[in-house]
């Protein structure tokens, strides 16, 4: 895409919680940043329980600051805070004799 005056970017923004996920296609002015994409997406209205200014964001799986300037075709990802450290979850499962992804054992 050219960098001329009035140029626009096509980006997508994704966010998910256990119950639902959103993928939002956005057209942004050239020079827009991640924070502006989050604001324009309206995602905060759909998920009012989250402070999107405080959440970590990434582009194509790479963490970035919210002032990161976007490029055409970027996929902005917003990461929820972890409820439990993945290493701690594995330790807990190992102590129970289970592996990640295994359902709990039914008592005999």
Secondary structure per residue as TSV (DSSP state, phi and psi in degrees):
chain	resnum	aa	ss	phi	psi
A	1	X	-	360.0	139.7
A	2	X	-	-74.8	155.7
A	3	X	-	-93.4	19.9
A	4	X	S	-69.5	168.8
A	5	X	T	-59.3	134.9
A	6	X	T	82.9	2.9
A	7	X	-	-64.5	145.8
A	8	X	E	-122.7	157.2
A	9	X	E	-113.5	144.7
A	10	X	E	-105.4	118.8
A	11	X	E	-133.6	163.5
A	12	X	E	-125.8	150.3
A	13	X	E	-122.9	133.6
A	14	X	E	-127.6	143.6
A	15	X	E	-153.3	142.3
A	16	X	E	-143.9	145.9
A	17	X	-	-123.2	174.0
A	18	X	S	-55.6	-41.5
A	19	X	S	-81.5	-27.0
A	20	X	-	-158.0	161.7
A	21	X	E	-137.4	155.1
A	22	X	E	-130.4	135.3
A	23	X	E	-124.5	117.5
A	24	X	E	-119.5	122.8
A	25	X	E	-83.4	133.0
A	26	X	E	-130.4	145.3
A	27	X	E	-110.3	119.7
A	28	X	E	-121.3	150.0
A	29	X	E	-66.8	147.0
A	30	X	T	-52.3	137.7
A	31	X	T	91.8	-1.2
A	32	X	-	-69.5	154.3
A	33	X	B	-115.7	177.8
A	34	X	H	-57.9	-45.9
A	35	X	H	-57.8	-42.2
A	36	X	H	-65.4	-36.7
A	37	X	H	-65.8	-41.5
A	38	X	H	-61.2	-45.9
A	39	X	H	-62.3	-47.2
A	40	X	H	-66.8	-29.5
A	41	X	H	-66.2	-25.7
A	42	X	T	75.3	13.1
A	43	X	H	-61.7	-31.3
A	44	X	H	-65.9	-27.9
A	45	X	H	-73.4	-36.3
A	46	X	H	-74.4	-27.6
A	47	X	T	-131.5	68.8
A	48	X	T	-66.2	-13.1
A	49	X	T	-76.3	-8.6
A	50	X	S	-109.0	143.5
A	51	X	-	-96.4	93.8
A	52	X	T	-66.2	-23.2
A	53	X	T	-68.2	-24.8
A	54	X	T	-96.5	-12.1
A	55	X	S	-81.0	149.5
A	56	X	E	-71.9	139.8
A	57	X	E	-120.2	161.6
A	58	X	E	-147.7	164.8
A	59	X	E	-124.1	119.0
A	60	X	T	50.0	46.3
A	61	X	T	81.8	2.0
A	62	X	E	-109.5	117.0
A	63	X	E	-58.1	138.0
A	64	X	E	-138.8	162.4
A	65	X	-	-77.3	155.9
A	66	X	T	-71.3	-10.0
A	67	X	T	-92.4	8.7
A	68	X	-	-64.3	126.8
A	69	X	B	-73.3	137.1
A	70	X	-	-84.1	154.1
A	71	X	-	-119.9	156.1
A	72	X	T	-55.6	131.9
A	73	X	T	89.1	-0.8
A	74	X	-	-64.4	148.5
A	75	X	E	-113.8	108.5
A	76	X	E	-86.3	124.0
A	77	X	E	-114.1	135.3
A	78	X	E	-110.7	125.2
A	79	X	E	-99.9	128.2
A	80	X	-	-75.4	155.3
A	81	X	-	-67.2	144.6
A	82	X	-	-72.6	140.8
A	83	X	S	-79.7	-30.3
A	84	X	S	-148.3	142.2
A	85	X	-	-61.4	131.1
A	86	X	H	-56.6	-35.2
A	87	X	H	-66.5	-40.1
A	88	X	H	-65.6	-38.9
A	89	X	H	-62.1	-42.0
A	90	X	H	-65.1	-40.8
A	91	X	H	-61.5	-43.3
A	92	X	H	-63.4	-44.5
A	93	X	H	-63.5	-41.7
A	94	X	H	-61.8	-39.3
A	95	X	H	-64.1	-27.1
A	96	X	T	-90.7	-0.2
A	97	X	T	76.6	25.1
A	98	X	-	-118.9	167.5
A	99	X	-	-115.8	161.2
A	100	X	T	-56.6	136.3
A	101	X	T	88.6	-9.6
A	102	X	-	-85.4	136.8
A	103	X	-	-70.4	156.8
A	104	X	-	-61.8	148.3
A	105	X	-	-74.2	137.2
A	106	X	-	-76.0	135.9
A	107	X	-	-65.9	146.2
A	108	X	-	-79.5	360.0
